[in-house]
Amino acid sequence: MVDPRITRIGAGALATGLLMATLLGATASQQDVTEIAVPSGQPLSLYESRIVAPENKILYLSFLAEALGGEYGVTFDRASIDMDTVCEEIGIPMAGKLIGNGTRIDEIVVRLMERPIDYGAVDETAAQFLNAYDISGGTCEWF
């Protein structure tokens, strides 16, 4: 059964979904989460997911959130609630599958950005928000 949060699949997100499916031992249809519903109502599209080296304890998820930019963009307070939702509804299940396959995941980092910015790259002109969560208790708790 396809997750109801899935509304469309893009080529980049499909590749990411297939990579995560391989890492998580899941079918591609379970991992092709490219757009999800969040409390602010802004559209979010999965841009990148990775397990962060060197200790591989962090699951990093970045989403395009074009509503962040501009004069009337989504504020940090509203985006923070969206990031909490992403962590709980997307991050925790992904981390659970990784943990079940023997990969230790202690935290999840969720990044929302108005335009694509690769992991590790800097774009001081782009609106972006980032939250880090401790998941040792099975839920997303801010650091």
N, C-alpha and C positions, 0 to 999 in steps of 0.2 A: 504494500500500500504506500502511495506517495504522500509525503508529509504535506499537510494543507498549507504550510507557509511557502511552499514552492510555487512561484508564479511564472517564472520564465528561466531559460537557460541560455547563457551566452557562451561563446567559444572559450574565452579565458576561464570563466567560472566552471565550465564543463571539465577542462583540463585539471583545474584545482580540485574539483569534486572527485575525479577519477584518481588523482594522487592521494587524496584523503581516504578514499574508499580502499585503496591498496594498503595504506598505512593502518587503517582501522579494521580491515578485514570485513568491510561492509559492501553492499552492492552500490553501484554508482547512483541509482535512483534515490537511495537513502541519503546520499551526501551531496547531491546537486542543489544545495540550498543557495540560491543566488539572490533571492529577494525575500525578505521576511517582514511581517507586520510588527511594528513597534508602537509604544504608547503615543509618541509625538505625531504619528501618522506619516512621517517622512519616509520616502523610499530608501532602503538600504540594499546594496548589492555586494555580495562577497567579492572581494578583490584578491585577497591572498590569505592563505593559512599555512602555518609552518610550525615545526617543533624547533625551538631555539637552542642552538649549541652554546657553550660547550657541554653543559651538563644535561641538556635535553629534558629539563623539568618544566619548561614553559611552553604552553600552547598559545601561539600568537594568531589572532584573527583580525584582519583589517577589512573594512567595508567602505565602499563609496557611499557618501551621504551628501549629495549635491545641495541639499537644503541648508547646509552649514554656511555656505558662502553668501556674500552679498549683505546689503544693509539690513535686510529683514530675515537673516539666517536664524536657524535653530540655536538657541542659547546652550551654554554648557549644562545648566540645570536640567533642561529638557533632554539633551543628548545623553546625559549621565544615566537617566532612567532607561533610555533606549539601550545603552551599553550594558546595564544590569540585565535587561531582558535578553540581549544577545548572549551574555555569559551563561545565564540559567538555561535558556532554551536551545542554544546551539553548542556553546562551549562545554557545558557539563556532560551532555551525551557524547560529544567527540572525545573528551578527556576520559570518560568512563570506558570507551572502547579501546583507547590507547592503553590505559591501565590494565584492562583485561587481557591485552596482548603482550603485557610485560614491560611497557614503557612507563617510566615514572613521570607523572605530571603533578606538580605541586601548585602551579599557578596558571592563570589564564590572563592574557593581555588582550583587550579589545580596543581597536583604533577605528575611529570614524574620521573620514577625510573628504573634503569637497571635490577633490580630483585625484587621480592616481599618483601615488608616491610609493616607490618601491621600499621594501624593508631596508632600513639603515640609511636611506637617502634623506636629505633635508630640503624642504621647500618652505622658506620663511614667509612666503606670500600666500600659502594655502591655509585655509581654516581647517583645523584638525583637533580632535580630542582623543585622549587616551586614558583608560582606566586599567589598573592592575588588580587582580583578585586572588586571594588565597582560597584554594578549594580543598584544603586538607579536611574540612568538616563535611564535605559532600555538597556544599552550596557555595555560591560566590560571595565572598566577604572582601570588601575594600581593604587594601593595605593602608 
